[in-house]
Amino acid sequence: MNLQTAQTTTIADESAIRAFHRQMIDAWNRGSGEGFAAPFSETADFITFEGTHLKGRKEIAAFHQQLFDTVVKGTRLEGEVDFIRFVNSQLALMLLVIRVILPGQTEASPSRNSLPLYVITKGDEGWQIEGLLNTRKLTLERQFFLDDFDSLSAEAQRQVTDLVVSLKQRHQAEQSKEM
């Protein structure tokens, strides 16, 4: 941060921006699409980890509510702010490290870790999120596995998937016996 930016941003500015992180995690853990989308501007852009482009607070809220009611129901988020960088007194970037705990699990699932990058602006209403680019955090090893999987024929992919399901069921059965 340059000297001029340091003089025009305050601890209160950084605190207001940091609060978005906690607000969104709390809303996710409650399953509230409206609460999750509240820090976004009416015209915000949100790019999901798989590339869906959501436009505006209403669309972000509706999309996430559908997720909370179905495929991510019962998941929990945890995470922290990696950095906040003030570009100027009215523009900041924030990077988070987010971990997802799947239903019935006590530990985060590494394949769900993400690194969302926020673009946050200060206007008459205070700080609001104008943009979010969410990306999954993958090790090179996982990416190479996915590349290899994608290079397989549809039949071979089905066989690998069946094998993984079988191994998972065997592992769950072994865990049940230990209890």
C-alpha positions as CSV (number, residue, x, y, z in Angstrom):
1,M,0.0,0.0,0.0
2,N,1.5,3.4,-0.9
3,L,1.6,6.3,1.5
4,Q,-1.4,8.1,0.0
5,T,-3.5,5.0,0.2
6,A,-2.5,4.3,3.7
7,Q,-3.5,7.9,4.7
8,T,-7.0,7.5,3.1
9,T,-8.0,4.1,4.3
10,T,-8.6,3.3,7.9
11,I,-8.8,0.4,10.3
12,A,-12.6,0.8,10.1
13,D,-12.4,0.3,6.3
14,E,-10.4,-2.9,6.7
15,S,-12.7,-4.1,9.5
16,A,-15.8,-3.5,7.3
17,I,-14.2,-5.5,4.5
18,R,-13.1,-8.4,6.8
19,A,-16.7,-8.6,8.1
20,F,-17.9,-9.8,4.7
21,H,-15.9,-13.0,5.1
22,R,-17.6,-13.8,8.5
23,Q,-21.0,-12.7,7.3
24,M,-20.9,-15.0,4.2
25,I,-19.6,-18.0,6.1
26,D,-22.3,-17.6,8.8
27,A,-25.0,-17.3,6.1
28,W,-23.6,-20.4,4.2
29,N,-23.7,-22.4,7.5
30,R,-27.3,-21.3,8.1
31,G,-28.3,-22.1,4.5
32,S,-29.3,-18.5,3.8
33,G,-28.9,-17.4,0.1
34,E,-30.2,-13.9,0.9
35,G,-27.7,-13.6,3.8
36,F,-24.9,-14.9,1.7
37,A,-25.6,-12.4,-1.1
38,A,-26.2,-9.4,1.2
39,P,-22.6,-7.9,0.9
40,F,-22.9,-7.8,-2.9
41,S,-23.9,-4.8,-4.9
42,E,-27.1,-4.9,-6.9
43,T,-24.9,-5.2,-10.1
44,A,-22.1,-7.4,-8.8
45,D,-20.5,-10.1,-10.9
46,F,-19.9,-13.5,-9.3
47,I,-18.0,-16.2,-11.2
48,T,-18.5,-19.6,-9.5
49,F,-15.7,-22.2,-9.3
50,E,-17.0,-24.1,-12.3
51,G,-17.5,-20.9,-14.4
52,T,-21.2,-19.9,-14.0
53,H,-21.5,-16.1,-14.2
54,L,-24.0,-14.7,-11.8
55,K,-25.1,-11.1,-12.2
56,G,-26.4,-9.0,-9.3
57,R,-27.3,-9.7,-5.7
58,K,-30.7,-11.2,-6.5
59,E,-29.3,-13.8,-8.9
60,I,-26.4,-14.6,-6.4
61,A,-29.0,-15.1,-3.6
62,A,-31.3,-17.3,-5.7
63,F,-28.5,-19.4,-7.1
64,H,-27.0,-20.0,-3.6
65,Q,-30.4,-20.7,-2.0
66,Q,-30.9,-23.5,-4.6
67,L,-27.5,-24.9,-3.7
68,F,-28.3,-24.7,0.0
69,D,-31.5,-26.5,-0.5
70,T,-30.0,-29.3,-2.6
71,V,-26.4,-30.2,-3.4
72,V,-24.6,-28.4,-0.6
73,K,-27.3,-28.8,2.0
74,G,-25.6,-29.5,5.4
75,T,-22.1,-28.4,4.3
76,R,-20.2,-26.0,6.5
77,L,-17.6,-23.5,5.6
78,E,-14.5,-22.4,7.5
79,G,-11.7,-20.2,6.4
80,E,-9.8,-17.0,6.8
81,V,-8.7,-13.9,5.0
82,D,-5.4,-14.4,3.3
83,F,-5.0,-10.7,2.4
84,I,-6.7,-7.4,1.8
85,R,-5.0,-5.0,-0.6
86,F,-6.3,-1.4,-1.0
87,V,-5.7,-0.3,-4.6
88,N,-7.0,3.1,-3.5
89,S,-9.3,4.6,-0.9
90,Q,-12.4,3.3,-2.7
91,L,-11.1,0.0,-4.2
92,A,-9.8,-3.1,-2.4
93,L,-9.0,-6.7,-3.3
94,M,-9.5,-9.5,-0.7
95,L,-8.4,-13.1,-1.0
96,L,-9.9,-15.8,1.2
97,V,-8.9,-19.4,1.9
98,I,-12.1,-21.4,2.2
99,R,-12.5,-25.0,3.3
100,V,-15.8,-27.1,3.0
101,I,-16.8,-29.7,5.5
102,L,-19.2,-32.1,4.0
103,P,-22.3,-33.4,5.9
104,G,-21.3,-36.1,8.4
105,Q,-17.7,-35.2,8.2
106,T,-15.5,-33.5,10.8
107,E,-12.6,-32.5,8.6
108,A,-12.6,-30.3,5.5
109,S,-12.6,-32.1,2.1
110,P,-9.4,-30.9,0.3
111,S,-11.1,-31.3,-3.1
112,R,-13.5,-28.6,-2.1
113,N,-11.0,-26.0,-0.9
114,S,-11.3,-22.7,-2.7
115,L,-9.5,-19.3,-3.1
116,P,-12.1,-16.7,-3.8
117,L,-10.8,-13.3,-4.9
118,Y,-13.1,-10.3,-4.2
119,V,-13.2,-6.9,-5.8
120,I,-14.7,-4.5,-3.2
121,T,-15.7,-0.8,-3.7
122,K,-16.6,2.0,-1.4
123,G,-19.6,4.1,-2.4
124,D,-22.3,6.1,-0.8
125,E,-23.7,2.9,0.9
126,G,-20.2,2.0,2.2
127,W,-18.2,-1.0,1.1
128,Q,-19.8,-3.6,-1.2
129,I,-18.6,-6.5,-3.1
130,E,-18.6,-5.8,-6.9
131,G,-17.0,-8.9,-8.1
132,L,-15.9,-12.4,-6.9
133,L,-13.9,-14.9,-8.8
134,N,-14.0,-18.3,-7.1
135,T,-11.5,-21.0,-7.9
136,R,-10.9,-24.4,-6.5
137,K,-7.5,-25.0,-4.9
138,L,-6.0,-28.0,-6.6
139,T,-2.6,-29.5,-6.1
140,L,-0.7,-30.4,-9.3
141,E,-1.1,-34.0,-8.4
142,R,-4.9,-33.7,-8.3
143,Q,-4.9,-31.7,-11.5
144,F,-2.7,-34.4,-13.3
145,F,-5.1,-37.1,-12.1
146,L,-8.1,-35.1,-13.5
147,D,-6.2,-34.6,-16.8
148,D,-5.5,-38.3,-17.0
149,F,-9.2,-39.1,-16.1
150,D,-10.4,-36.8,-18.9
151,S,-8.1,-38.5,-21.4
152,L,-9.9,-41.8,-20.8
153,S,-12.7,-43.1,-23.0
154,A,-16.3,-42.8,-21.6
155,E,-16.2,-46.5,-20.7
156,A,-12.9,-46.3,-18.9
157,Q,-14.1,-43.2,-17.0
158,R,-17.2,-45.2,-15.9
159,Q,-15.0,-48.1,-14.7
160,V,-12.8,-45.7,-12.7
161,T,-15.9,-44.1,-11.2
162,D,-17.3,-47.6,-10.3
163,L,-14.0,-48.5,-8.7
164,V,-13.9,-45.4,-6.6
165,V,-17.5,-46.0,-5.4
166,S,-16.6,-49.5,-4.5
167,L,-13.5,-48.5,-2.6
168,K,-15.5,-45.8,-0.8
169,Q,-18.2,-48.3,0.2
170,R,-15.6,-50.8,1.5
171,H,-13.9,-48.0,3.5
172,Q,-17.2,-46.9,5.0
173,A,-18.0,-50.6,5.9
174,E,-14.6,-50.9,7.6
175,Q,-15.1,-47.7,9.6
176,S,-18.5,-49.0,10.7
177,K,-17.0,-52.2,12.0
178,E,-14.4,-50.3,14.0
179,M,-17.1,-48.4,15.9
